[in-house]
Amino acid sequence: MEKVLKEVKGQYQTKLVIIDGVYSQDGDLSLLPEIITLCKTYETMLMLDDAHGIGVMGANGRGTAEYYNCLGQIDIITGTFSKSFGCVGGFAAASKKIIQYLKFYADSNVFSAAPTPQVTASILKALEIIKKEPQIRTKLWENTNYLRKRLKEEGFDIGKSVSPIFPIMIRDNKKVYEIAKMLQEKGIFTIGIVYPAVRTKEARLRVSVLATHKLEQLESLVNTLNDINKNIKIK
């Protein structure tokens, strides 16, 4: 990134770097503090898509920026209401000047409509729960840390995930779908992810942990994977 920013220095009036907060397929985090430093050095705006971070990351669920103690240092933060909020729609948070610009020049906004009253009420209630019921987030992280520990103990490759999103690396497109089907037959829903969503030879099962999961359910996943591994090599 720094190489590119050096190459274009002085060539454009406005430059914009766009990154994810939590990466949706690997469950790892962006190097946000380092990227903020680069953007300041090369006078570049920064946009953070925190779809998988809002409501989950940070002491108060304010996202990846809070996790890194970088609130107020990002030009644009976008997110969705379809994940931790359990609703529909999304948002863009930025300065008044940027939002005013988007209102008039963003095609996706010009031809869209405001959210319905019931959707707005659902979003506001979800935000209230995120703020006032931190025990839900605490339980989510207890489950996340438990499953990470168990999968590692059993020798499964989960990459560098540090979030409630886990890749279980299979590295074979055909095996991924076979294993996902076998898990579903046992009442466990996972998603098979293959190219082009990920690189070739990086096919994996994608597992998302919920606060409502019970430890017995997480153990069931680990035990079922071990049973499947006897017939289809996973680890």
C-alpha positions as CSV (number, residue, x, y, z in Angstrom):
1,M,0.0,0.0,0.0
2,E,2.8,2.4,0.9
3,K,4.4,1.8,-2.5
4,V,1.3,2.7,-4.3
5,L,0.7,5.8,-2.2
6,K,4.3,6.9,-2.9
7,E,3.8,6.4,-6.6
8,V,0.6,8.6,-6.8
9,K,1.8,11.3,-4.4
10,G,1.0,14.7,-5.9
11,Q,-0.9,13.3,-8.8
12,Y,-4.5,13.5,-7.4
13,Q,-6.4,16.1,-5.4
14,T,-8.3,13.4,-3.5
15,K,-7.1,9.9,-2.7
16,L,-9.1,7.2,-0.8
17,V,-8.0,4.0,0.8
18,I,-10.8,1.5,1.4
19,I,-10.4,-1.4,3.9
20,D,-12.4,-3.9,5.9
21,G,-12.3,-3.9,9.7
22,V,-12.9,-7.6,10.1
23,Y,-12.3,-9.7,7.0
24,S,-15.3,-11.8,6.3
25,Q,-13.6,-15.0,5.1
26,D,-10.6,-15.3,7.4
27,G,-12.0,-13.6,10.5
28,D,-8.8,-11.6,11.0
29,L,-8.5,-7.8,11.4
30,S,-7.1,-5.1,9.3
31,L,-3.8,-3.4,10.4
32,L,-5.9,-0.3,11.1
33,P,-3.4,1.8,13.2
34,E,-0.6,1.3,10.6
35,I,-3.0,2.2,7.8
36,I,-4.1,5.3,9.6
37,T,-0.5,6.4,9.9
38,L,0.1,5.8,6.2
39,C,-3.0,7.8,5.2
40,K,-1.9,10.7,7.4
41,T,1.6,10.6,6.0
42,Y,0.4,10.6,2.3
43,E,-2.6,12.9,2.9
44,T,-5.1,10.2,1.9
45,M,-8.6,9.7,3.1
46,L,-9.5,6.4,4.8
47,M,-12.8,4.5,4.5
48,L,-13.5,1.6,6.8
49,D,-16.1,-1.0,6.0
50,D,-16.9,-2.4,9.4
51,A,-19.8,-4.7,8.5
52,H,-18.5,-7.5,10.7
53,G,-17.1,-5.3,13.4
54,I,-19.9,-3.1,14.5
55,G,-21.7,-4.5,17.6
56,V,-19.0,-7.1,18.1
57,M,-15.5,-5.6,18.3
58,G,-14.4,-3.1,21.0
59,A,-15.3,-2.8,24.7
60,N,-18.6,-1.2,23.8
61,G,-19.3,-2.9,20.5
62,R,-18.4,0.3,18.5
63,G,-16.4,-1.7,16.1
64,T,-12.8,-2.2,14.9
65,A,-11.9,1.4,15.4
66,E,-12.8,1.2,19.1
67,Y,-10.9,-2.2,19.4
68,Y,-7.8,-0.4,18.2
69,N,-8.5,2.8,20.1
70,C,-8.7,4.7,16.8
71,L,-12.2,6.3,17.0
72,G,-12.3,9.7,15.4
73,Q,-9.3,9.0,13.1
74,I,-11.2,7.6,10.1
75,D,-12.9,9.7,7.4
76,I,-15.7,7.3,6.5
77,I,-17.1,4.3,8.4
78,T,-19.7,2.1,6.7
79,G,-21.5,-0.8,8.0
80,T,-24.6,-3.0,7.7
81,F,-27.7,-3.5,9.8
82,S,-28.0,-7.1,8.5
83,K,-25.5,-8.7,10.9
84,S,-25.2,-7.8,14.6
85,F,-28.3,-5.7,14.3
86,G,-30.4,-8.5,12.8
87,C,-32.2,-6.2,10.4
88,V,-31.8,-4.7,6.9
89,G,-30.1,-1.7,5.4
90,G,-26.8,0.0,6.2
91,F,-25.1,3.2,7.1
92,A,-22.3,5.6,6.2
93,A,-20.8,7.8,9.0
94,A,-18.6,10.7,8.1
95,S,-18.3,14.5,8.4
96,K,-21.3,16.7,7.5
97,K,-19.5,17.8,4.3
98,I,-18.9,14.2,3.1
99,I,-22.5,13.1,3.9
100,Q,-23.8,16.1,2.1
101,Y,-21.8,15.2,-1.0
102,L,-23.0,11.5,-0.8
103,K,-26.6,12.7,-0.6
104,F,-26.3,14.4,-4.0
105,Y,-23.7,12.4,-5.9
106,A,-24.0,8.7,-4.7
107,D,-26.2,7.0,-7.3
108,S,-27.2,4.3,-4.7
109,N,-28.7,7.0,-2.5
110,V,-30.3,9.2,-5.2
111,F,-32.6,6.4,-6.3
112,S,-33.2,4.8,-3.0
113,A,-35.9,5.4,-0.3
114,A,-35.7,6.0,3.4
115,P,-36.0,2.9,5.7
116,T,-39.5,2.1,6.8
117,P,-40.7,3.1,10.3
118,Q,-40.6,-0.6,11.5
119,V,-37.1,-1.1,10.1
120,T,-35.9,2.1,11.8
121,A,-37.5,1.0,15.1
122,S,-35.8,-2.4,14.9
123,I,-32.4,-0.8,14.2
124,L,-32.8,1.7,17.1
125,K,-33.8,-1.2,19.5
126,A,-30.8,-3.3,18.4
127,L,-28.5,-0.3,19.0
128,E,-30.0,0.1,22.5
129,I,-29.4,-3.6,23.2
130,I,-25.8,-3.4,22.0
131,K,-25.3,-0.4,24.4
132,K,-27.2,-1.5,27.4
133,E,-26.8,-5.3,27.4
134,P,-23.0,-5.9,27.2
135,Q,-23.5,-9.4,28.7
136,I,-24.6,-10.6,25.3
137,R,-21.3,-9.5,23.8
138,T,-19.4,-11.0,26.7
139,K,-21.2,-14.4,26.1
140,L,-20.4,-14.1,22.4
141,W,-16.6,-13.8,23.2
142,E,-16.8,-16.6,25.7
143,N,-18.2,-18.9,23.0
144,T,-15.7,-17.6,20.4
145,N,-12.7,-18.1,22.7
146,Y,-13.9,-21.6,23.7
147,L,-14.4,-22.8,20.1
148,R,-11.1,-21.3,19.0
149,K,-9.3,-23.2,21.8
150,R,-11.1,-26.5,21.1
151,L,-10.5,-26.4,17.3
152,K,-6.8,-25.7,17.9
153,E,-6.5,-28.4,20.5
154,E,-8.0,-30.9,18.0
155,G,-5.5,-29.8,15.2
156,F,-7.9,-28.0,12.8
157,D,-6.5,-25.2,10.8
158,I,-8.4,-22.0,11.5
159,G,-5.9,-19.5,10.1
160,K,-5.4,-16.3,12.0
161,S,-9.0,-15.7,13.0
162,V,-9.4,-13.4,16.0
163,S,-13.2,-12.8,15.6
164,P,-16.4,-14.9,15.9
165,I,-15.8,-15.8,12.2
166,F,-13.8,-19.0,11.8
167,P,-12.4,-20.5,8.6
168,I,-11.8,-24.3,8.9
169,M,-9.3,-24.8,6.1
170,I,-10.1,-27.8,3.8
171,R,-8.2,-26.7,0.7
172,D,-10.2,-28.9,-1.6
173,N,-13.3,-27.6,-3.4
174,K,-15.1,-31.0,-3.7
175,K,-14.4,-31.9,0.0
176,V,-15.7,-28.6,1.2
177,Y,-19.2,-29.3,-0.1
178,E,-19.2,-32.9,0.9
179,I,-18.2,-32.0,4.5
180,A,-20.8,-29.1,4.6
181,K,-23.5,-31.5,3.6
182,M,-22.4,-34.1,6.2
183,L,-22.5,-31.4,8.9
184,Q,-25.9,-30.3,7.8
185,E,-27.2,-33.8,8.1
186,K,-26.1,-33.7,11.7
187,G,-27.9,-30.4,12.3
188,I,-24.9,-28.2,12.0
189,F,-25.0,-25.4,9.4
190,T,-21.7,-24.2,7.9
191,I,-21.0,-22.5,4.5
192,G,-18.6,-23.9,2.0
193,I,-16.4,-21.2,0.6
194,V,-14.4,-21.8,-2.7
195,Y,-12.8,-19.8,-5.5
196,P,-13.5,-17.0,-6.5
197,A,-14.6,-15.9,-3.0
198,V,-11.2,-17.1,-1.8
199,R,-7.9,-18.0,-3.5
200,T,-7.6,-21.4,-5.2
201,K,-6.3,-24.0,-2.8
202,E,-7.8,-22.0,0.1
203,A,-11.3,-23.6,0.1
204,R,-12.8,-23.7,3.6
205,L,-15.8,-24.1,5.8
206,R,-17.0,-20.8,7.3
207,V,-18.3,-20.9,10.8
208,S,-19.9,-18.0,12.7
209,V,-20.3,-18.2,16.4
210,L,-23.4,-16.7,18.2
211,A,-23.9,-15.5,21.7
212,T,-26.9,-17.9,21.9
213,H,-24.8,-21.0,21.2
214,K,-24.5,-23.5,24.0
215,L,-21.1,-25.1,24.8
216,E,-22.7,-28.5,24.0
217,Q,-23.4,-27.2,20.5
218,L,-19.9,-26.0,20.0
219,E,-18.6,-29.4,21.2
220,S,-20.9,-31.1,18.8
221,L,-19.3,-29.2,15.9
222,V,-15.8,-30.3,17.1
223,N,-16.8,-33.9,17.7
224,T,-18.6,-34.2,14.3
225,L,-15.6,-32.7,12.5
226,N,-13.4,-35.4,14.2
227,D,-15.9,-38.1,13.1
228,I,-15.9,-36.8,9.5
229,N,-12.1,-36.6,9.5
230,K,-12.0,-40.4,9.9
231,N,-13.4,-40.8,6.4
232,I,-12.5,-37.4,4.7
233,K,-9.1,-35.9,5.7
234,I,-9.6,-32.4,7.2
235,K,-6.5,-32.0,9.3
